[in-house]
Amino acid sequence: MSELDVLDDARLAAELERLPDWRHRAGGLVTVYKLPSSAAALAFIAAVGEIAEDLVHHPDLDWRYRRVYVRFSTHDAGGAVTAKDVVAAHRTTLRAAALDAVAEPERYPEPLSP
């Protein structure tokens, strides 16, 4: 399987079992991390930027004071979830833990209806 092949439902479910900080929503892997301070949130964003540059795979980020909203999907695969997103999510989880972030994936907003 290529890193750009879209994950089927079974594989996605299996990967999410290994990613307790993440949910499948809005066509991607999403989560929210709450950091100890606004400065820590910015350090986390910089860490995610390093991951993105290393993988050449850039997430959608939204910074709100001590919370950072993260969404990974693969644009080259029609905005679906691929193995590349899973790798990025795992690396992001490790960086979040190093910064004492608390995962709050339930806080990720539902997509707007058309």
Sequence and secondary structure as in RCSB ss.txt:
>XXXX:A:sequence
MSELDVLDDARLAAELERLPDWRHRAGGLVTVYKLPSSAAALAFIAAVGEIAEDLVHHPDLDWRYRRVYVRFSTH
DAGGAVTAKDVVAAHRTTLRAAALDAVAEPERYPEPLSP
>XXXX:A:secstr
  TTSB  HHHHHHHHHT TT EEETTEEEEEEE SSHHHHHHHHHHHHHHHHHHT   EEEEETTEEEEEE BG
GGTTB BHHHHHHHHHHHHHHHHTT EE GGGS      
